């Protein structure tokens, strides 16, 4: 499997996308988390997304996926990995890996990383970026969005 396009977007200022209300699939950032790739001969691609949930001792149930304009091309329940005890300062890494099939080989496709909120939790957010400092709880690392051939 080779990488057709990838972004690790890690801005110097932390970004928080709301998870405090139900939300249909919505592009996360149509400038910095958008990829255009050429569809391989198989007509299939594999989408990989990774981010961080943060802000409460419990976590919302979210979907991660990819939009082509307003069309949902891929979405899956985000699987989470928590290191340590759950606390308001805990960071839950969320990951989704999703195949997209039935695409036309040779055509290009532009996809935006997206998320949806199915079960909300007050005071939380899907977060990425943040300063490179020694202050805890204000840096979340890159949001990763990659498209592979399949």
N, C-alpha and C positions, 0 to 999 in steps of 0.2 A: 504494500500500500504506500503510495507516494503522496506527498503533500502538494495540493494544487494551489492553496493559499492559506496563510495563517497570520493572525494578529495576536500579540500579547499587549493589550492596551493598559498602561499603568501610568495615569496622569499624576502629576505632583500633588494635586489637591484631591482628596478623597471624594468619590461620587457615591451617592446613595439613591437607589431606585426604590420607591415605596412598595412595601409588602403589607401595608396596614389596611388594605381594602381589596376586595376581589377585583381581578383585572384580566380581561381577555388578552391573548397574545399581542404584545406591543414591542416594537423595536426598541432596543436599549439605547443605541446611539448611532444614528444613520450617517454620521460623518466618520467616526473612528472605529466602529465595529461593523463595517460593511465589506464584503468580499465579492469580487467578480472573478469567476473561473470559467474555463472551457470544459464542457462535459466530455469525459473520456469515452472511448469506444464502447465500453460496457453499458453506458447510459445510466450509471449509478455513481453516487458519491456518498461519502460518510462524513457527517457533521459532528464536530466535537466542541463542547462548550464547558467552561469552568469559571466559577465565581465564588463569592463568599456571602453567606448570610450572617447577620450580626445585629445585636441590639437587645436581646431578651434571653431569658433562660430556657424558653421554648422557641420553636422555629416554625415558620409558616410552611405550607405545602405549596411548592411552586413547580411550574413547568419551564423548561428551557427549550429553545428551538430556533428555527430559522424562518424568516418571512421573505417572500419575493413580492415586493410591494406590499399589498394588504393580504396576499394569499399565504396561508400557513403551508409551508413545504415540509416542515418537520417539527415535531414536539414530543417531549417525553417528560415524565416525572423526574425531577432532578434528584439523583441519589446523593446523600450527604455523608460526610465523614467528619466526626467531631473528635478532636484530640483533647483529652482531659475532661473535667467536669463541666456540665452546662451551667453557664452563668451569663449575666448581661454582657460581659466582656468577651465571651467565647466567640470564636469564629468557626462557623460550619462551612467547610468546603463543599460546594455542590457541583456535580458533574452530570452531563448528559452526552450520550453518544448515539447518533441516530442515522440510519441509512435513508437515502432518498433514491427511489428507483423510478424507472419509466421516463427518464429524461432523454432528449434527443442528442445523440453523439455529435460533437463538433460545435454545437450551439454554446453560447455563453449564458451564464446565469448570474444574477446579482442577488446575493442573500444578505440580510441583516440579522445579526444575533438578536434574539428576542426572549422575552419572559412573560409568563402569565401567573397570576396568583389565584390559587384554588381555595386555600384555607388561610385566612389572614391571622397575623399576630401583631398586636399593638407594639410599637416601639422598635420594630425590626426594619431591615432594609437589605436589598441585594447590593453589596458594596464592592468597590474596587478602587485602586489608586491609593494615594496618600503620601505624606512626606517621608523622606528617608531620615528618620531621627530615632532617638532612644525613648520616645514617649509611647507608652503602651496604648493600645486601643484606638489608634488613629491612622493606621496604615494597613491596607487589606490586600496589596499585591495586584497583579495584573488580572484583568478579565481575559480569558483565552478563548479565541474563536478560530477554528481551523476546519478546512475542508480537504478531504483526502479522496483519491480515486478508490473505487471499490470493484 
